[in-house]
């Protein structure tokens, strides 16, 4: 028993009483109501700021006055954040006033412009900027593809997916392919299969971008309006300015990244089985009253049973691997001190391609480095060097990729790639007897090998004048070499009958050729920059003079050889007339004087004046120099006091206007000089034959560059320091002085002997709108950013000199000759089609009652054909009934480009703690594609049959006569099957061969261009092994495409020439594994 004295008892009671008294107080302190206000440094309320209890989801958001109320434990840590402000942590209390410090605004970022940089807030031109993280969000060795959907106005069309093709078309605002400038130097590079045209940037700029390593890029600026005129002649389509990474101050930072990719075609038409193909072909021949070529009942039985030789050949599976493999590795290191900084990078890229041939593919190696050193306190030097070499091995050029996939489309499923009982002999495969499997065998039919080498060097010396603050003098020089060697070997191959192994024909001829191209460019520039601020007045000035010299040369030689081939050297072969050689050499020269003045008052009234006096060697003396002025103005309304007081949540609102001139290079070099060509031999009085020469054309002493005027009106806005932002631009471009022949050219009498020269006559116009809308935010540890872009552009010819004297015999000829004032899609023209209203002939009674002549006799028609409208009412369907239909694939029909009037994109970036996700969508609209039923991927050639054409008009009973009026037909979307050639020849009927609504397919599409999911390993884990950061990711490209179901087998982006016509290599859908390490 415990005994307590009086004092002990008193202490116990005191403790108990104290506990009882303190208990309510303790309970009251567990939760409190926090009332607070969040303000910025100017004591303005921060609207929508997030106030979150650390480590929980308990939180609140500030109202329009910046106030919030939150219940939480007393003393809890509260994290306060908002877009555009630094996150702060405070202790919970009943009354709080929290001030958020502003983060560096995007408006304070420097943007690379022509011959310098400017703050984003002070830009008065339509200039888009792409950050490094946005560029590398799409993992592709082709940097052009990485730009797709990310720049409003920059239209990108990936035409082919062949290894090393880099066949991507750029088009800025519908003007054409823009000039590309890399680290201050205009770069050109030859595309595969083309020459080195220095004056024609539009032929090679996309190849330059395609071969840059995205990991080496710091930023890309796209000059879309008159701001491009600083680069002079050739900048009329805009300019893409690329800035590569430089060294930084600090310890060496080593980065390694790799990507391993596996690819399959995005789309291929599905073939039916051999038995179904045989039935369909017999159906076609029956419908065309053909008497030969039928499959017999015995053959049908073998095919149905799958007997040997009748298994059916899927030629896509023959010529393609199950998947392609590609690898990309980049290793870089940068660092330095206050005196010297350096950056070194190297990359290896290999693409083995999808074609099933040994040694086919592409390999490339790149090196880039730069060194920045401070020679004195006022003198700095930057040396840059880059080296690129790549090798591409493809099939022989006699069977180019366009032809190759055409032959695949022709290859028949009832034949295998080699003779049935002799796998060493190649079969006929198709009626043209070009066997795709033989073509892929480079030991049998030859190859094309292209080796390219590029070496770039530059030295930039800057002097900051101590005697005049703000003055910087700059001397820059660069020397570039591009060299390309192409070896082409063709071999003849013996072709045999698939069943009998009997010799049929020798295809091709044996020959070898080599071509060497070399381009050298020397560029020099002297530049002075000056900036000064007087109170609220800010002034900058720039003056530069530059010159560019080029030396281009090429040599080629070829010869045939006989039965024996030993080595691929030009010294081997026949010593006869088949030996050929040639070559050319040319020199180029341009020069320019450039000036720019900018002024702003209080950062809200902005003015920029620019001018360039440009000279080009192409034209005659007196026509070589031109002055191209431009100006732009801006008004940052958001800096006005009335605006700030009324709309404090809008931190940037700016109107912009730009207008200026530039020039487009055109015509041939030295065309201003009178030229002569050999014109045979003549016997004069001496009786000795004398060679004769004659003028080929009159000298073009007047023609010069065309004049391009570019105008742009736009506005930029930003709400809540980046929560919502965007820009809208209306643009138009007028081009005058386009070189063309005079209206009198066709009236020159024959005895004159020469043609008249060209003059600056024609004119055109482009108009459009592009826009960008962005949103970014974060919720606790979850951050995201969404950016949407869209562009609509169209063009028209405003004057065509030849139209004044042209004649026409059809509406198509009329529209070709008299296109003045008619809007089409941007740049690529449009199409001509018949109209049918969607009605088909359901039976023979409707055909017999049809009174309009369709270009063939009525008895040459068949149920399922569409009824063409007789638009001119003369009772005959001919070219006069065609009408103009604007779209973008007219040139695609001829094997050219694709430029839909409407293009759009969407970028999504997200991260949560160690996880990140980014996705890019791209698409196009107001576009059409022509499906040619008479092409090898249609059903007119009928060497295959595809699932997409199963829904066609056909007899309910396949053994009845299709020409019996009593025969019953099953209706379908496509007309009844007919052949493209033969006695009946119904495909020559206008209802089959040409464009109609049912073959003119809506090609609007939306594509998930790229998707990447990454995870960054914890720092406490990687730090133990000396790795600063490690990130792993999974990515894919071209993963999903939403489009018209009729286009799904073909891919709406692919360059088919015309759908059904063969086309180039399929675009690839890739799946990649990647790793980024930072040491």
Secondary structure, DSSP 4 states (H G I P E B T S, - for coil): -----HHHHHHHHHHHHHHHHHHHHHHHHH-EEEEEEEEETTS-B-TT-EEEETTSS-EEE--TTSEEEEEE-TT-EEEEE-TTB--EEEE--SEEEEEEPBPPPGGGSEEEETTEEEEGGG--S-EEEEEHHHHTTS--SSHHHHTTTSSTTEEEEE----TTT--EEEEETTS-PPEEEETTEE---PPTT----TT-GGGTHHHHHHTS-GGGEEEEEEE-SGGGGGG-TT-TT-EEEEEE----SEEEEEEEEEEEEEEEES--PPBPPHHHHHHHHHHHHHHTT--S-PPPHHHHHHHHHT-TT-S---HHHHHB-SSEEEEEEEEEEEEE-SSEEEEEEEEEEEE--SB--TT-EEEEEEEEEEEEEESSSSEEEEEEEEEEEEEEEEE-GGG-HHHHHHHHHH--TTS-SEETTEEEEEE--STT---HHHHH-HHHHEEEEEEEEEEEEEEEEEEE-TTSTTEEEEEEEEEEEEEEEEEEEE--EEEE-TTT--EEEEES--EEEEEEEEEEEEEEEEEEEEEEEETTEEEEEEEEEEEEEEEEEEEEEEEE--S----S-TTSS--STT-EEEEEEEEEEEEEEEEEEEEEETTTEEEEEEEEEEEETTS-TTSSEEEEEEEEEEEEGGGSHHHHHH-TTEEEEEEEEEEEEEEE--S-TTTTS--EEEEEEEE-TTS-EEEEEEE-B----S--PEEEEEEEEEEEEEETTTTEEEEEEEEEEEEEEEEEE-TTGGGS-GGG-SBPPEEEEEEEEEEEEEEEEEEEEEETTEEEEEEEEEEEEEEEEEE-GGGGT---SSHHHHHHH--BT--EETTTB-EEE---TT-B--SHHHHHT--SB-SS-GGG--TT-B----TT-SSB-SGGG-EEE--S-HHHHTT-----SEEEEEEEEEEETTEEEEEEEEEEES-EEEB-TTSTTTTSS-S--BGGG-SB-EESSTTS-TT-TT--EE--SBPPP--SSSSS-GGGSHHHHS--TTTEEE--EEEEEEEEEEEEPPHHHHGGGT-SEEEEEEEEEEEEEEE-TTTTTT-TTS--SSBTS--SSPPEEEEEEEEEEE-
